[in-house]
Amino acid sequence: MSEKNKKEGLNIELPEEISEGSYSNLAIINHSPSEFVLDFIQMMPGVPKARVKSRIILTPQHAKRLMKALNENITKFEGQHGEIKDIDSSANVPINFGGPTAQA
């Protein structure tokens, strides 16, 4: 962020159609040497087909900043509301929905 933006603040616009958000109960993450691709999916019980509701593409640096911000916010949330219990992740959910295979 530039020195000018720090003094004036960052002006972020949130369009109405985006402000409603999209529900997701599954995220698939793939990466290449230059980007991370996050697919947010909504799965419905008993329905064998799921749709990607949103795809976000990040630079590796931004992905790492997002990871740190999520970690900080989860720590704060758990401090106020108690530990978030992880559910059994062994459900039969494919790791890859036909997209590119993750690369290191």
N, CA, C and O atoms as a GROMACS GRO file, in nm:
protein
  416
    1MET      N    1   0.085  -0.117   0.000
    1MET     CA    2   0.000   0.000   0.000
    1MET      C    3   0.089   0.123   0.000
    1MET      O    4   0.188   0.128   0.074
    2SER      N    5   0.056   0.218  -0.081
    2SER     CA    6   0.139   0.338  -0.090
    2SER      C    7   0.120   0.425   0.034
    2SER      O    8   0.023   0.411   0.108
    3GLU      N    9   0.216   0.516   0.055
    3GLU     CA   10   0.209   0.608   0.169
    3GLU      C   11   0.083   0.694   0.160
    3GLU      O   12   0.022   0.725   0.262
    4LYS      N   13   0.044   0.733   0.038
    4LYS     CA   14  -0.076   0.813   0.017
    4LYS      C   15  -0.200   0.738   0.064
    4LYS      O   16  -0.285   0.795   0.132
    5ASN      N   17  -0.212   0.608   0.028
    5ASN     CA   18  -0.327   0.528   0.070
    5ASN      C   19  -0.331   0.508   0.220
    5ASN      O   20  -0.439   0.503   0.279
    6LYS      N   21  -0.213   0.497   0.284
    6LYS     CA   22  -0.210   0.480   0.429
    6LYS      C   23  -0.267   0.602   0.498
    6LYS      O   24  -0.339   0.589   0.597
    7LYS      N   25  -0.235   0.722   0.448
    7LYS     CA   26  -0.283   0.846   0.510
    7LYS      C   27  -0.431   0.868   0.484
    7LYS      O   28  -0.504   0.910   0.574
    8GLU      N   29  -0.477   0.841   0.361
    8GLU     CA   30  -0.615   0.869   0.323
    8GLU      C   31  -0.709   0.751   0.349
    8GLU      O   32  -0.830   0.770   0.352
    9GLY      N   33  -0.658   0.632   0.369
    9GLY     CA   34  -0.740   0.514   0.384
    9GLY      C   35  -0.771   0.456   0.247
    9GLY      O   36  -0.764   0.526   0.146
   10LEU      N   37  -0.804   0.330   0.243
   10LEU     CA   38  -0.834   0.262   0.118
   10LEU      C   39  -0.984   0.265   0.095
   10LEU      O   40  -1.061   0.224   0.183
   11ASN      N   41  -1.027   0.312  -0.019
   11ASN     CA   42  -1.168   0.321  -0.052
   11ASN      C   43  -1.208   0.194  -0.128
   11ASN      O   44  -1.169   0.176  -0.244
   12ILE      N   45  -1.284   0.107  -0.063
   12ILE     CA   46  -1.326  -0.019  -0.124
   12ILE      C   47  -1.476  -0.014  -0.149
   12ILE      O   48  -1.554   0.015  -0.059
   13GLU      N   49  -1.515  -0.043  -0.272
   13GLU     CA   50  -1.656  -0.044  -0.310
   13GLU      C   51  -1.707  -0.187  -0.308
   13GLU      O   52  -1.641  -0.277  -0.360
   14LEU      N   53  -1.824  -0.209  -0.250
   14LEU     CA   54  -1.886  -0.341  -0.245
   14LEU      C   55  -2.020  -0.335  -0.319
   14LEU      O   56  -2.119  -0.288  -0.265
   15PRO      N   57  -2.022  -0.384  -0.445
   15PRO     CA   58  -2.147  -0.382  -0.522
   15PRO      C   59  -2.255  -0.466  -0.452
   15PRO      O   60  -2.226  -0.566  -0.387
   16GLU      N   61  -2.379  -0.424  -0.467
   16GLU     CA   62  -2.491  -0.489  -0.399
   16GLU      C   63  -2.499  -0.638  -0.432
   16GLU      O   64  -2.523  -0.720  -0.343
   17GLU      N   65  -2.480  -0.675  -0.561
   17GLU     CA   66  -2.492  -0.817  -0.598
   17GLU      C   67  -2.382  -0.903  -0.536
   17GLU      O   68  -2.400  -1.023  -0.520
   18ILE      N   69  -2.269  -0.843  -0.503
   18ILE     CA   70  -2.160  -0.916  -0.437
   18ILE      C   71  -2.180  -0.919  -0.286
   18ILE      O   72  -2.137  -1.013  -0.219
   19SER      N   73  -2.243  -0.816  -0.231
   19SER     CA   74  -2.257  -0.802  -0.085
   19SER      C   75  -2.338  -0.915  -0.023
   19SER      O   76  -2.324  -0.943   0.096
   20GLU      N   77  -2.423  -0.980  -0.102
   20GLU     CA   78  -2.502  -1.092  -0.049
   20GLU      C   79  -2.417  -1.215  -0.022
   20GLU      O   80  -2.454  -1.300   0.059
   21GLY      N   81  -2.304  -1.227  -0.091
   21GLY     CA   82  -2.214  -1.340  -0.071
   21GLY      C   83  -2.266  -1.467  -0.136
   21GLY      O   84  -2.376  -1.470  -0.190
   22SER      N   85  -2.186  -1.571  -0.129
   22SER     CA   86  -2.222  -1.704  -0.178
   22SER      C   87  -2.189  -1.805  -0.070
   22SER      O   88  -2.081  -1.801  -0.010
   23TYR      N   89  -2.281  -1.897  -0.045
   23TYR     CA   90  -2.257  -2.001   0.055
   23TYR      C   91  -2.168  -2.110  -0.004
   23TYR      O   92  -2.185  -2.150  -0.119
   24SER      N   93  -2.072  -2.156   0.076
   24SER     CA   94  -1.984  -2.264   0.035
   24SER      C   95  -1.962  -2.357   0.153
   24SER      O   96  -1.938  -2.312   0.265
   25ASN      N   97  -1.969  -2.488   0.128
   25ASN     CA   98  -1.938  -2.584   0.233
   25ASN      C   99  -1.825  -2.679   0.192
   25ASN      O  100  -1.802  -2.783   0.254
   26LEU      N  101  -1.754  -2.640   0.085
   26LEU     CA  102  -1.638  -2.715   0.039
   26LEU      C  103  -1.549  -2.621  -0.041
   26LEU      O  104  -1.597  -2.541  -0.121
   27ALA      N  105  -1.419  -2.631  -0.018
   27ALA     CA  106  -1.324  -2.553  -0.097
   27ALA      C  107  -1.218  -2.647  -0.152
   27ALA      O  108  -1.166  -2.733  -0.081
   28ILE      N  109  -1.186  -2.629  -0.278
   28ILE     CA  110  -1.080  -2.705  -0.344
   28ILE      C  111  -0.971  -2.606  -0.380
   28ILE      O  112  -0.998  -2.500  -0.437
   29ILE      N  113  -0.847  -2.639  -0.345
   29ILE     CA  114  -0.735  -2.548  -0.371
   29ILE      C  115  -0.635  -2.618  -0.461
   29ILE      O  116  -0.588  -2.728  -0.431
   30ASN      N  117  -0.602  -2.553  -0.572
   30ASN     CA  118  -0.497  -2.599  -0.662
   30ASN      C  119  -0.396  -2.487  -0.677
   30ASN      O  120  -0.427  -2.371  -0.650
   31HIS      N  121  -0.275  -2.522  -0.719
   31HIS     CA  122  -0.174  -2.418  -0.737
   31HIS      C  123  -0.077  -2.454  -0.847
   31HIS      O  124  -0.059  -2.570  -0.883
   32SER      N  125  -0.015  -2.350  -0.900
   32SER     CA  126   0.093  -2.362  -0.997
   32SER      C  127   0.208  -2.279  -0.940
   32SER      O  128   0.193  -2.222  -0.832
   33PRO      N  129   0.320  -2.271  -1.008
   33PRO     CA  130   0.429  -2.189  -0.955
   33PRO      C  131   0.393  -2.040  -0.942
   33PRO      O  132   0.457  -1.968  -0.865
   34SER      N  133   0.291  -1.994  -1.015
   34SER     CA  134   0.262  -1.850  -1.015
   34SER      C  135   0.128  -1.812  -0.954
   34SER      O  136   0.102  -1.692  -0.937
   35GLU      N  137   0.041  -1.909  -0.919
   35GLU     CA  138  -0.089  -1.871  -0.865
   35GLU      C  139  -0.152  -1.984  -0.784
   35GLU      O  140  -0.120  -2.102  -0.800
   36PHE      N  141  -0.243  -1.943  -0.696
   36PHE     CA  142  -0.328  -2.035  -0.621
   36PHE      C  143  -0.470  -2.014  -0.672
   36PHE      O  144  -0.514  -1.901  -0.691
   37VAL      N  145  -0.542  -2.125  -0.695
   37VAL     CA  146  -0.680  -2.118  -0.741
   37VAL      C  147  -0.766  -2.180  -0.632
   37VAL      O  148  -0.750  -2.297  -0.597
   38LEU      N  149  -0.859  -2.100  -0.578
   38LEU     CA  150  -0.951  -2.145  -0.474
   38LEU      C  151  -1.090  -2.155  -0.536
   38LEU      O  152  -1.147  -2.055  -0.579
   39ASP      N  153  -1.144  -2.276  -0.540
   39ASP     CA  154  -1.280  -2.299  -0.588
   39ASP      C  155  -1.368  -2.322  -0.467
   39ASP      O  156  -1.344  -2.414  -0.388
   40PHE      N  157  -1.472  -2.239  -0.452
   40PHE     CA  158  -1.567  -2.253  -0.343
   40PHE      C  159  -1.691  -2.319  -0.398
   40PHE      O  160  -1.750  -2.272  -0.496
   41ILE      N  161  -1.731  -2.430  -0.335
   41ILE     CA  162  -1.835  -2.520  -0.387
   41ILE      C  163  -1.948  -2.533  -0.286
   41ILE      O  164  -1.926  -2.530  -0.165
   42GLN      N  165  -2.069  -2.547  -0.338
   42GLN     CA  166  -2.184  -2.574  -0.253
   42GLN      C  167  -2.232  -2.715  -0.285
   42GLN      O  168  -2.279  -2.742  -0.395
   43MET      N  169  -2.222  -2.803  -0.186
   43MET     CA  170  -2.269  -2.941  -0.201
   43MET      C  171  -2.400  -2.955  -0.126
   43MET      O  172  -2.416  -2.901  -0.016
   44MET      N  173  -2.494  -3.026  -0.185
   44MET     CA  174  -2.623  -3.049  -0.121
   44MET      C  175  -2.633  -3.197  -0.083
   44MET      O  176  -2.591  -3.282  -0.161
   45PRO      N  177  -2.687  -3.228   0.034
   45PRO     CA  178  -2.700  -3.368   0.075
   45PRO      C  179  -2.781  -3.448  -0.025
   45PRO      O  180  -2.887  -3.405  -0.071
   46GLY      N  181  -2.731  -3.565  -0.060
   46GLY     CA  182  -2.802  -3.656  -0.148
   46GLY      C  183  -2.795  -3.620  -0.296
   46GLY      O  184  -2.854  -3.689  -0.379
   47VAL      N  185  -2.726  -3.514  -0.330
   47VAL     CA  186  -2.713  -3.473  -0.470
   47VAL      C  187  -2.570  -3.503  -0.514
   47VAL      O  188  -2.475  -3.447  -0.458
   48PRO      N  189  -2.554  -3.591  -0.613
   48PRO     CA  190  -2.419  -3.634  -0.650
   48PRO      C  191  -2.339  -3.528  -0.728
   48PRO      O  192  -2.218  -3.544  -0.746
   49LYS      N  193  -2.404  -3.423  -0.772
   49LYS     CA  194  -2.334  -3.321  -0.850
   49LYS      C  195  -2.327  -3.192  -0.770
   49LYS      O  196  -2.424  -3.151  -0.707
   50ALA      N  197  -2.210  -3.128  -0.773
   50ALA     CA  198  -2.191  -3.001  -0.702
   50ALA      C  199  -2.138  -2.898  -0.801
   50ALA      O  200  -2.077  -2.934  -0.902
   51ARG      N  201  -2.162  -2.771  -0.772
   51ARG     CA  202  -2.119  -2.663  -0.861
   51ARG      C  203  -2.022  -2.571  -0.789
   51ARG      O  204  -2.036  -2.544  -0.670
   52VAL      N  205  -1.925  -2.525  -0.865
   52VAL     CA  206  -1.837  -2.420  -0.814
   52VAL      C  207  -1.919  -2.292  -0.811
   52VAL      O  208  -1.973  -2.251  -0.914
   53LYS      N  209  -1.929  -2.229  -0.694
   53LYS     CA  210  -2.007  -2.106  -0.680
   53LYS      C  211  -1.920  -1.983  -0.700
   53LYS      O  212  -1.968  -1.877  -0.740
   54SER      N  213  -1.789  -1.998  -0.672
   54SER     CA  214  -1.699  -1.885  -0.687
   54SER      C  215  -1.557  -1.937  -0.703
   54SER      O  216  -1.518  -2.035  -0.639
   55ARG      N  217  -1.478  -1.871  -0.787
   55ARG     CA  218  -1.337  -1.905  -0.805
   55ARG      C  219  -1.256  -1.778  -0.781
   55ARG      O  220  -1.282  -1.673  -0.838
   56ILE      N  221  -1.156  -1.792  -0.694
   56ILE     CA  222  -1.067  -1.681  -0.663
   56ILE      C  223  -0.926  -1.724  -0.700
   56ILE      O  224  -0.881  -1.832  -0.661
   57ILE      N  225  -0.856  -1.640  -0.774
   57ILE     CA  226  -0.718  -1.668  -0.816
   57ILE      C  227  -0.627  -1.568  -0.745
   57ILE      O  228  -0.648  -1.447  -0.753
   58LEU      N  229  -0.526  -1.619  -0.676
   58LEU     CA  230  -0.437  -1.537  -0.594
   58LEU      C  231  -0.292  -1.560  -0.632
   58LEU      O  232  -0.255  -1.667  -0.680
   59THR      N  233  -0.209  -1.458  -0.611
   59THR     CA  234  -0.065  -1.477  -0.620
   59THR      C  235  -0.022  -1.558  -0.497
   59THR      O  236  -0.092  -1.557  -0.396
   60PRO      N  237   0.093  -1.627  -0.503
   60PRO     CA  238   0.140  -1.699  -0.385
   60PRO      C  239   0.156  -1.608  -0.263
   60PRO      O  240   0.127  -1.648  -0.150
   61GLN      N  241   0.203  -1.486  -0.284
   61GLN     CA  242   0.221  -1.393  -0.173
   61GLN      C  243   0.087  -1.357  -0.109
   61GLN      O  244   0.075  -1.353   0.014
   62HIS      N  245  -0.013  -1.332  -0.191
   62HIS     CA  246  -0.144  -1.297  -0.137
   62HIS      C  247  -0.208  -1.418  -0.069
   62HIS      O  248  -0.277  -1.403   0.032
   63ALA      N  249  -0.188  -1.538  -0.124
   63ALA     CA  250  -0.240  -1.660  -0.061
   63ALA      C  251  -0.182  -1.676   0.079
   63ALA      O  252  -0.254  -1.714   0.172
   64LYS      N  253  -0.054  -1.646   0.094
   64LYS     CA  254   0.008  -1.659   0.226
   64LYS      C  255  -0.046  -1.553   0.322
   64LYS      O  256  -0.068  -1.583   0.440
   65ARG      N  257  -0.068  -1.430   0.274
   65ARG     CA  258  -0.128  -1.326   0.358
   65ARG      C  259  -0.270  -1.365   0.399
   65ARG      O  260  -0.311  -1.341   0.513
   66LEU      N  261  -0.346  -1.426   0.306
   66LEU     CA  262  -0.481  -1.472   0.337
   66LEU      C  263  -0.477  -1.580   0.445
   66LEU      O  264  -0.558  -1.579   0.538
   67MET      N  265  -0.382  -1.675   0.432
   67MET     CA  266  -0.368  -1.781   0.532
   67MET      C  267  -0.342  -1.722   0.671
   67MET      O  268  -0.402  -1.764   0.770
   68LYS      N  269  -0.252  -1.624   0.678
   68LYS     CA  270  -0.221  -1.561   0.807
   68LYS      C  271  -0.342  -1.488   0.863
   68LYS      O  272  -0.370  -1.496   0.983
   69ALA      N  273  -0.414  -1.416   0.777
   69ALA     CA  274  -0.532  -1.342   0.823
   69ALA      C  275  -0.640  -1.437   0.871
   69ALA      O  276  -0.704  -1.410   0.973
   70LEU      N  277  -0.662  -1.548   0.800
   70LEU     CA  278  -0.760  -1.647   0.844
   70LEU      C  279  -0.720  -1.707   0.979
   70LEU      O  280  -0.804  -1.724   1.067
   71ASN      N  281  -0.592  -1.739   0.994
   71ASN     CA  282  -0.544  -1.796   1.119
   71ASN      C  283  -0.567  -1.700   1.235
   71ASN      O  284  -0.613  -1.740   1.342
   72GLU      N  285  -0.535  -1.572   1.215
   72GLU     CA  286  -0.557  -1.472   1.320
   72GLU      C  287  -0.705  -1.460   1.355
   72GLU      O  288  -0.740  -1.453   1.473
   73ASN      N  289  -0.791  -1.459   1.254
   73ASN     CA  290  -0.934  -1.445   1.278
   73ASN      C  291  -0.994  -1.569   1.343
   73ASN      O  292  -1.083  -1.557   1.427
   74ILE      N  293  -0.947  -1.686   1.306
   74ILE     CA  294  -0.995  -1.809   1.370
   74ILE      C  295  -0.954  -1.811   1.517
   74ILE      O  296  -1.032  -1.850   1.603
   75THR      N  297  -0.831  -1.769   1.546
   75THR     CA  298  -0.784  -1.761   1.685
   75THR      C  299  -0.872  -1.667   1.765
   75THR      O  300  -0.911  -1.700   1.877
   76LYS      N  301  -0.904  -1.550   1.710
   76LYS     CA  302  -0.992  -1.454   1.778
   76LYS      C  303  -1.132  -1.512   1.798
   76LYS      O  304  -1.190  -1.499   1.906
   77PHE      N  305  -1.186  -1.575   1.694
   77PHE     CA  306  -1.319  -1.635   1.701
   77PHE      C  307  -1.324  -1.739   1.812
   77PHE      O  308  -1.416  -1.739   1.894
   78GLU      N  309  -1.224  -1.830   1.814
   78GLU     CA  310  -1.223  -1.936   1.915
   78GLU      C  311  -1.204  -1.878   2.055
   78GLU      O  312  -1.254  -1.935   2.152
   79GLY      N  313  -1.132  -1.767   2.066
   79GLY     CA  314  -1.117  -1.702   2.196
   79GLY      C  315  -1.251  -1.651   2.250
   79GLY      O  316  -1.273  -1.650   2.371
   80GLN      N  317  -1.339  -1.609   2.160
   80GLN     CA  318  -1.470  -1.557   2.200
   80GLN      C  319  -1.576  -1.665   2.210
   80GLN      O  320  -1.664  -1.657   2.296
   81HIS      N  321  -1.571  -1.767   2.121
   81HIS     CA  322  -1.681  -1.862   2.109
   81HIS      C  323  -1.642  -2.007   2.139
   81HIS      O  324  -1.729  -2.094   2.135
   82GLY      N  325  -1.518  -2.035   2.169
   82GLY     CA  326  -1.475  -2.171   2.194
   82GLY      C  327  -1.420  -2.236   2.068
   82GLY      O  328  -1.434  -2.184   1.957
   83GLU      N  329  -1.358  -2.351   2.088
   83GLU     CA  330  -1.292  -2.420   1.977
   83GLU      C  331  -1.390  -2.462   1.868
   83GLU      O  332  -1.500  -2.509   1.897
   84ILE      N  333  -1.350  -2.443   1.745
   84ILE     CA  334  -1.428  -2.489   1.630
   84ILE      C  335  -1.396  -2.638   1.614
   84ILE      O  336  -1.281  -2.676   1.594
   85LYS      N  337  -1.498  -2.720   1.622
   85LYS     CA  338  -1.479  -2.865   1.608
   85LYS      C  339  -1.470  -2.900   1.461
   85LYS      O  340  -1.554  -2.858   1.381
   86ASP      N  341  -1.370  -2.978   1.425
   86ASP     CA  342  -1.354  -3.024   1.287
   86ASP      C  343  -1.440  -3.148   1.268
   86ASP      O  344  -1.440  -3.238   1.353
   87ILE      N  345  -1.513  -3.154   1.156
   87ILE     CA  346  -1.595  -3.271   1.129
   87ILE      C  347  -1.510  -3.376   1.058
   87ILE      O  348  -1.399  -3.346   1.012
   88ASP      N  349  -1.560  -3.496   1.050
   88ASP     CA  350  -1.489  -3.605   0.984
   88ASP      C  351  -1.471  -3.571   0.836
   88ASP      O  352  -1.569  -3.559   0.763
   89SER      N  353  -1.347  -3.555   0.794
   89SER     CA  354  -1.321  -3.518   0.655
   89SER      C  355  -1.299  -3.640   0.566
   89SER      O  356  -1.252  -3.627   0.454
   90SER      N  357  -1.334  -3.759   0.615
   90SER     CA  358  -1.314  -3.879   0.535
   90SER      C  359  -1.435  -3.910   0.445
   90SER      O  360  -1.442  -4.017   0.385
   91ALA      N  361  -1.529  -3.814   0.436
   91ALA     CA  362  -1.644  -3.834   0.346
   91ALA      C  363  -1.594  -3.855   0.204
   91ALA      O  364  -1.484  -3.812   0.170
   92ASN      N  365  -1.674  -3.920   0.124
   92ASN     CA  366  -1.634  -3.951  -0.013
   92ASN      C  367  -1.644  -3.828  -0.103
   92ASN      O  368  -1.731  -3.821  -0.190
   93VAL      N  369  -1.557  -3.733  -0.081
   93VAL     CA  370  -1.553  -3.612  -0.162
   93VAL      C  371  -1.426  -3.617  -0.245
   93VAL      O  372  -1.317  -3.627  -0.188
   94PRO      N  373  -1.437  -3.610  -0.377
   94PRO     CA  374  -1.315  -3.613  -0.458
   94PRO      C  375  -1.229  -3.491  -0.432
   94PRO      O  376  -1.281  -3.381  -0.412
   95ILE      N  377  -1.098  -3.510  -0.434
   95ILE     CA  378  -1.005  -3.401  -0.412
   95ILE      C  379  -1.003  -3.307  -0.532
   95ILE      O  380  -0.979  -3.187  -0.517
   96ASN      N  381  -1.027  -3.360  -0.650
   96ASN     CA  382  -1.017  -3.280  -0.772
   96ASN      C  383  -1.144  -3.300  -0.854
   96ASN      O  384  -1.178  -3.413  -0.889
   97PHE      N  385  -1.214  -3.192  -0.885
   97PHE     CA  386  -1.338  -3.199  -0.962
   97PHE      C  387  -1.312  -3.184  -1.110
   97PHE      O  388  -1.391  -3.122  -1.181
   98GLY      N  389  -1.202  -3.241  -1.158
   98GLY     CA  390  -1.174  -3.236  -1.300
   98GLY      C  391  -1.088  -3.118  -1.340
   98GLY      O  392  -1.058  -3.100  -1.459
   99GLY      N  393  -1.047  -3.037  -1.244
   99GLY     CA  394  -0.961  -2.923  -1.272
   99GLY      C  395  -0.817  -2.967  -1.281
   99GLY      O  396  -0.789  -3.087  -1.278
  100PRO      N  397  -0.723  -2.872  -1.291
  100PRO     CA  398  -0.583  -2.908  -1.301
  100PRO      C  399  -0.532  -2.970  -1.172
  100PRO      O  400  -0.579  -2.935  -1.063
  101THR      N  401  -0.437  -3.060  -1.183
  101THR     CA  402  -0.376  -3.123  -1.068
  101THR      C  403  -0.281  -3.024  -1.003
  101THR      O  404  -0.208  -2.953  -1.072
  102ALA      N  405  -0.281  -3.020  -0.870
  102ALA     CA  406  -0.194  -2.928  -0.799
  102ALA      C  407  -0.049  -2.959  -0.827
  102ALA      O  408  -0.011  -3.075  -0.841
  103GLN      N  409   0.032  -2.855  -0.836
  103GLN     CA  410   0.176  -2.870  -0.859
  103GLN      C  411   0.250  -2.802  -0.746
  103GLN      O  412   0.206  -2.700  -0.693
  104ALA      N  413   0.363  -2.858  -0.709
  104ALA     CA  414   0.446  -2.796  -0.606
  104ALA      C  415   0.545  -2.701  -0.668
  104ALA      O  416   0.623  -2.639  -0.596
   0.00000   0.00000   0.00000
